[in-house]
């Protein structure tokens, strides 16, 4: 649960009524006599469970009083019987589903029970979880504090650290996340029924609001609260229950459903394989060139009456999906695009019509989905634009909503107007609004202690509170007690959810300057309570707003390259994009990673008349949501920026520093290496250890902060890619030929080595200035002066002659007191201690070699893109050295099955978001007679524009 620390708000059931109001007719539907009857039924049911014989299979548990607890299935059975006897939620039925997962659901998750609308009852199979129709998720437990996911205590967060309770909370998060994944929601209500107690919950992408425990069996007031919640929920509108009104379910038999079925297969699509000697005549006359999508006309099918303007209208398949000789249908596309669309229409997965502006888009299963419940929740879809009948890419996310944070669409619009190459083409974007025009925003974040006065709500132990909406300011950064726990792998991957603000720190590339504070050297005693800084409830909440963006390009993931040369060229294209954005628009990307580098097949006509063109794969730099003006110096979000594996050494060591151009150029190098070691031939037989030590690890340093992976640091300061003492060497098919990648990496690492040699030396110089002390003018006439000097020079919070210099002491016991005293040997009797000379030479011992003039000259080259571009272009132009297509590929992903190791959690909560090595959204192209996706390939971006994913850990970027 480290991915969502301090994101739980606990309030009274009475204040929770702000979200589930008590209907005006409640007392009529549930008079006092009926409430008493229902309470008696629950009491009798639990009494019967207690009297029933328990199976002797080791499943029985006892409570604190030594009484046998009911089994979970007994509680579920009782609730099934009670809900059949009493109509607690008109219009809905209690669906028990703890035994069987949904058909085709790869997660195999099974929620105990749920409320489903009576209108959908015909679509539900008994005892089977059906996530697309869940309105209220219900998890049942036998009772006891070990099954309670939260606790309300003043001295600790609501997210309990108890293992059994964390598991329950993990279950609730997994079920909530999966419900969000199968539906389009703004919020989700959930119940934890723990024996004779319950908690009501309200989830959104910022966190969860939880009620206090309520005993609904022994306390008649608790029974009333339970009935008020259940009946109130049944009377909520769809939007109040959390369903997004801009996403409408597409039902079988509708025009949209039939059209999507018709577009799943087509034999006239074109292979996207990169090749030369191709002319426009080689394509079908009506081929949907992606670059023409932005200005595509309305499909003639509407004019001919073959399609309805309303996609959700019922249609006659005998007339609505016919083709004519004059208007062939559907439009031919690249084969991989058809494969993606087919894969998105998986068995039993719901289909939706999504409205963005005045345009309608049809989507199925996302081809990319970020992990985690508390997160930006980015989902990427291949979407059918209804008016043009063309495939586009739709990105749905909850973006950070802080002052000065630009929308991705606004950034792309700026780049497109400036004609920056190799970036997505914007079609439409908007903040998603409710029917009344208000933005869809996270409600839980209003309870964050750092929220503005106009925005903030407070937990009121008496009743509900109200607040007006306003954009959120940047939360004030708070230094927090370091957390030394390790993130444990779980069934639910950690999200890119909120983390606690990162305190400012000095660079760790050199030595940390010792403190010269007298108070620090002496030490200040504190109580244990003062030493452990209080973690405030809700301080991990982030303010998010719902956002959608449509771009024309539906791309291949970066892992689909077919040769080293093609991969190097793809990365070079994205550097061109970065250069254009930086120089033409003054925008820096700040999240360069393999997931944000995509491959876009396109037809390039020849510039010479009469000559054939080619199908060419170019690189696209996507995900500009973290883009920031290069003149903006202040932090705009409390989370640090970037994907951990690809962040520069400088940003890893000091997350408080702004991302600069040299950092981004270094990130391109790390991205180039990451896919290179996975798919290209080289001298390492196994790469798991290398990937761990170079990309994934984040050891804690002496100040309990995450530090850079050792392999990355060693390689940069060595000037070559190293795994332990072994250099990484890419191999060409012909042993006599040196693979050009080796020269490219050596030159790139030399650039960055010079930068860090200078940085390390400057840091050491600054440290030496602060620790320089003139011993000639220091009088040490008494022991106290020596103590203070020694403490200052060694940055010790307190120092004494006995502890620092290990002077011998003699213990003497007094007869008048029980106190044992120590009397030190007189100073004159000690003689000269050689360690004192070491203290005097502190500055000399901590010096590092000064950088050369060449180091300064090389490092200065990183202030522009050109030196890196020149290195790439220089190696790409080498004739005869680059192996042909597939000649230097291993044919599989070496990281298949690799799991990112558990990592320590620093004071900021966790490292930045993690790159993906899990198979997400890959194309199964075998059934289409092609091989567009590498066998068992892995890439979190799938085939579009989204956030990186991880198995065990991820945090958001600033």
Number of C-alpha atoms within 10 A of each C-alpha: 21 22 26 27 24 26 28 27 26 22 21 19 25 18 18 24 16 13 16 23 17 20 17 9 10 13 13 9 14 17 12 13 9 13 18 15 12 24 21 16 18 20 16 13 20 20 12 13 18 16 11 10 8 16 9 7 6 7 11 12 15 12 13 9 6 8 10 15 21 25 20 17 14 19 21 21 13 17 19 16 14 16 14 12 11 13 13 23 20 15 14 20 20 21 25 22 20 19 13 18 19 20 13 11 16 8 12 12 19 22 27 23 24 25 22 22 19 13 10 12 14 7 10 14 13 13 18 20 27 25 26 20 19 21 22 24 23 22 22 22 24 20 22 16 13 18 22 24 24 26 17 17 9 11 12 15 22 22 22 19 15 13 11 15 19 19 19 19 20 17 19 23 21 20 23 25 23 19 22 24 20 19 24 20 19 24 24 23 23 22 21 23 25 24 23 20 22 23 22 21 22 24 26 25 32 31 29 28 22 26 22 19 23 22 20 23 22 15 13 17 16 19 22 19 19 22 20 23 22 20 24 21 24 22 17 15 10 12 14 16 21 21 19 21 18 18 20 17 19 22 16 13 15 18 25 29 22 20 22 18 14 14 17 16 16 15 8 15 20 17 16 20 17 16 12 13 12 17 17 14 7 9 17 14 11 13 16 20 16 21 13 10 20 16 9 15 11 14 15 14 22 14 11 10 12 19 25 18 16 13 21 19 15 16 20 13 15 8 11 18 19 15 13 7 6 6 14 13 17 23 19 23 23 20 23 26 22 23 21 26 25 20 21 22 18 14 11 13 17 19 25 23 24 23 16 20 12 6 11 19 25 27 26 23 28 27 25 26 25 27 29 27 31 26 29 28 25 22 24 29 29 31 28 24 22 22 19 17 24 22 26 24 25 32 24 23 25 24 25 26 22 19 12 14 18 19 21 22 23 15 22 24 17 17 25 17 9 13 15 21 21 23 27 25 22 21 19 18 21 16 19 24 17 14 12 6 8 11 15 19 27 22 22 26 30 25 21 26 19 22 22 16 13 13 19 23 21 15 16 13 12 11 14 18 13 10 12 9 13 11 15 22 17 20 20 12 15 15 14 19 16 16 16 15 11 13 18 15 17 12 13 20 21 29 28 31 29 32 28 24 22 22 15 13 12 15 19 18 20 21 20 15 19 17 19 18 14 14 11 15 23 17 14 9 8 9 7 8 9 9 10 12 13 14 17 17 23 26 24 26 32 35 27 25 24 22 25 25 20 25 23 20 28 26 25 27 29 26 24 22 24 21 20 27 19 21 22 21 18 24 25 24 22 24 26 21 22 26 22 22 26 21 14 14 17 16 23 23 25 26 26 28 27 29 28 23 29 31 28 22 21 18 21 16 17 14 9 8 7 8 11 15 18 17 19 18 23 21 30 28 27 25 25 25 22 21 21 22 15 17 9 12 11 8 16 20 23 24 25 27 26 29 27 25 29 29 29 26 20 23 21 25 21 22 25 19 18 18 23 16 20 21 20 24 23 23 24 24 21 23 22 23 18 18 19 20 24 23 24 23 21 18 13 15 8 12 16 19 13 18 22 19 21 25 24 25 24 26 18 17 13 8 10 16 24 25 23 28 22 18 21 26 22 18 20 23 17 14 19 22 23 19 20 14 7 10 13 19 20 20 21 22 15 11 8 8 13 16 23 21 24 17 16 19 22 15 17 21 21 19 24 24 22 23 24 21 22 19 18 20 19 18 19 24 20 14 20 21 11 15 19 14 17 8 11 6 7 11 9 13 8 9 11 12 12 18 20 21 21 22 25 23 21 19 19 18 16 20 21 17 18 13 9 14 14 9 14 11 13 9 10 11 11 10 8 6 8 8 10 10 12 12 10 13 12 9 11 7 7 10 8 10 10 8 10 12 10 12 16 17 13 16 19 12 11 13 15 16 10 14 17 12 9 10 19 14 13 18 20 15 15 19 13 15 20 14 16 23 16 12 16 22 15 12 19 19 10 10 7 8 17 23 19 16 14 13 17 22 23 14 17 14 20 20 19 16 13 14 17 22 16 16 22 22 24 26 23 25 27 27 32 25 25 29 26 26 21 20 15 20 24 26 26 19 19 12 8 15 9 15 17 22 19 19 16 17 24 25 24 30 32 30 32 32 32 27 29 28 31 25 23 23 29 30 31 25 24 20
